[in-house]
Amino acid sequence: MRYHLIVDEGVKPELDAGHRAWKAGPDSDAGREFNAAMKAMKALQEGREGDYVGKRLTSGPGSHDLRDCAELKVPVFDEYADNGRALGPSHRLVYREFDPLPKIEDGRVVADPDALPYRHVVAFAHRADDPAAIAGGRLGRTRGLLEPGLHGVGSGERPSVGPQREGVPTTPARGPLPPDLLQAARMLRGSPPPGTAPAPAAAPQANVNRPPGPGASKSRER
């Protein structure tokens, strides 16, 4: 399964900064973050989220309602607790998933069997920067409040994929495209399918928009 990838408007300035950092020093912390994000985004685009540990997100009294989101745990830096225990993947990529756009046939709106579904990259950040909170802010969610439009989301489970505990949902519940993403989705629908166009010369490992490169290595576990 392949997907069209929509990069959130809030992510784009981070993409530009990460790309500049990667060009200046691919082995710098920000350059490594950029490269890792590119690989994770390409995996999402190509349906290879199982290459990463993943987790469907939820809601809670002290958090944003992200029941329509999931995250990939992306290794960038090797980090350790004070007792020497490895902390695991340092970064998180938060995303949503949406149905393919239909088509008009004989004046009727019908499903398009050849259309690709969409994935929306909402945030990429070090776990210490609370990427779930970043995603919640970008989606206009209020911490501690449930979103009425998400009632019942996740009731139909998809198969778990990736190297995690068996039976744990790891991908988002797929829903209809929200109005604010329709224009981007229509533009992507008219573009070559992922993997058929040449990758931009400036960006490693992907044929998607340039992804983020936040700051330096941190160590808080989450």
C-alpha positions in Angstrom: 0.0 0.0 0.0 1.2 3.5 -0.9 0.0 6.8 0.3 0.0 10.4 -0.6 1.8 12.4 2.1 0.6 15.8 3.3 3.1 17.8 5.4 1.4 20.1 7.9 1.9 23.8 7.5 3.3 24.0 11.0 6.1 21.5 10.1 7.3 23.3 7.0 9.5 26.0 8.7 11.1 23.1 10.6 11.7 21.3 7.3 13.5 24.3 5.9 15.7 24.7 9.0 16.5 21.0 9.0 17.4 21.0 5.3 19.8 23.9 5.8 21.4 22.1 8.7 21.7 18.9 6.7 23.4 20.8 3.9 25.8 22.5 6.2 26.7 19.4 8.1 25.0 16.0 7.5 26.6 14.5 10.6 25.5 17.4 12.9 22.7 16.7 15.4 20.2 18.6 13.3 21.5 17.0 10.1 21.0 13.6 11.6 17.5 14.5 12.7 16.7 15.7 9.2 17.9 12.5 7.6 16.1 10.3 10.1 12.9 12.2 9.6 13.2 11.8 5.8 13.5 8.1 6.1 10.5 7.8 8.5 8.4 10.0 6.2 9.3 7.9 3.2 8.4 4.7 5.2 5.0 6.3 5.9 4.6 7.1 2.2 5.5 3.6 1.1 3.4 1.8 3.8 6.5 0.6 5.6 5.5 1.9 9.0 6.3 -1.6 10.3 10.0 -0.8 10.0 9.5 1.3 13.2 7.9 0.7 16.5 4.5 2.4 16.4 1.7 3.4 18.7 -1.8 4.6 18.3 -2.3 7.7 20.4 -5.2 8.3 22.8 -6.7 11.0 25.1 -6.5 11.8 28.8 -7.2 14.5 31.4 -3.8 16.1 31.0 -3.3 15.5 27.3 -4.8 16.5 23.9 -7.3 14.2 22.3 -5.3 12.4 19.6 -7.4 9.4 19.1 -7.2 9.9 15.3 -3.4 9.9 15.4 -0.5 7.5 15.7 3.2 7.9 16.1 6.4 6.3 14.9 9.3 6.0 17.3 12.3 7.2 15.3 15.8 6.4 16.4 18.2 9.4 15.9 20.5 9.6 19.0 21.7 6.9 21.3 20.7 8.1 24.7 21.0 6.5 28.2 19.5 7.0 31.7 21.8 7.7 34.6 22.0 4.0 35.4 23.2 3.2 31.8 19.9 1.8 30.5 19.3 2.7 26.9 16.3 5.0 26.5 15.2 3.8 23.1 14.2 5.8 20.0 14.8 9.5 20.7 12.2 11.0 18.4 8.5 10.8 17.5 6.7 11.3 14.2 2.9 12.0 14.7 0.6 11.4 11.8 -3.0 10.9 10.7 -4.6 8.8 7.9 -7.4 9.6 5.5 -9.5 7.9 2.9 -8.8 8.3 -0.9 -10.7 11.0 -2.7 -13.7 9.8 -4.7 -14.2 10.7 -8.4 -17.1 12.0 -10.4 -18.6 9.5 -12.9 -21.7 10.2 -14.9 -22.5 13.1 -12.6 -22.2 10.9 -9.5 -19.6 10.8 -6.7 -18.2 7.3 -6.6 -15.3 5.5 -5.0 -12.1 5.5 -7.1 -10.4 2.1 -6.8 -7.2 3.5 -8.2 -6.9 6.4 -5.8 -4.4 6.4 -2.9 -5.2 7.1 0.7 -3.5 10.0 2.5 -1.3 10.4 5.5 -0.8 13.7 7.2 2.5 14.4 9.0 1.6 16.6 12.0 4.8 16.7 14.0 8.3 15.4 14.3 10.3 16.1 17.5 12.4 14.8 20.2 10.4 13.0 22.9 11.5 15.6 25.5 9.8 18.3 23.4 6.4 16.5 23.8 5.6 15.9 20.1 2.0 14.8 21.1 1.4 18.3 22.6 2.9 19.9 19.4 0.5 17.8 17.3 -2.4 18.7 19.5 -1.7 22.4 19.2 -1.4 22.2 15.4 -4.7 20.3 15.2 -6.5 22.9 17.3 -7.2 20.5 20.1 -7.5 21.7 23.7 -5.6 19.9 26.4 -7.9 17.8 28.6 -11.0 18.1 26.4 -12.4 15.4 24.2 -13.1 16.2 20.5 -16.8 15.5 19.7 -15.9 14.6 16.2 -13.6 11.8 17.4 -16.4 9.9 19.2 -16.1 6.2 18.2 -12.8 6.7 16.4 -10.6 3.5 16.7 -13.5 1.1 17.3 -12.6 -0.8 14.1 -9.1 -2.0 14.7 -6.6 -2.5 11.9 -3.9 -5.2 12.1 -0.9 -4.4 14.2 2.4 -4.0 12.4 6.0 -3.5 13.4 8.2 -4.7 16.2 5.8 -4.1 19.1 3.6 -6.0 21.5 1.1 -8.3 19.7 -2.4 -7.0 19.5 -1.5 -3.3 20.2 -3.0 -0.9 17.5 -0.2 0.9 15.9 -1.7 2.8 12.9 -4.3 5.5 13.0 -8.0 4.9 12.4 -8.6 6.0 8.8 -11.2 8.7 8.4 -12.6 11.1 5.7 -10.4 14.0 4.7 -11.1 17.2 6.7 -12.0 20.3 4.6 -8.7 22.1 5.5 -6.7 19.4 3.8 -8.8 19.0 0.6 -6.8 21.5 -1.5 -3.5 19.8 -0.7 -5.1 16.4 -1.3 -6.4 17.4 -4.7 -3.1 18.7 -5.8 -1.4 15.5 -4.7 -4.0 13.4 -6.5 -2.9 15.0 -9.8 0.8 14.3 -9.1 2.8 11.2 -10.0 2.2 8.2 -7.6 4.8 8.0 -4.8 8.0 6.3 -5.9 7.5 7.1 -9.6 9.0 10.6 -9.7 12.7 11.3 -9.2 13.7 12.3 -5.7 14.7 16.0 -5.3 18.5 16.3 -5.5 18.6 18.4 -2.3 16.9 15.9 -0.1 18.1 12.4 0.9 16.1 9.2 0.9 12.7 10.6 -0.2 10.5 12.2 -2.8 8.4 14.1 -0.3 8.6 17.6 1.0 11.6 18.4 3.2 11.0 17.3 6.8 12.0 18.7 10.2 15.2 18.9 12.0 14.6 20.2 15.5 17.4 20.9 18.0 20.2 19.0 19.6 20.2 15.7 21.5 18.1 15.5 24.7 17.6 12.6 27.0 14.3 12.7 28.8 12.5 9.4 28.4 8.9 9.2 27.3 
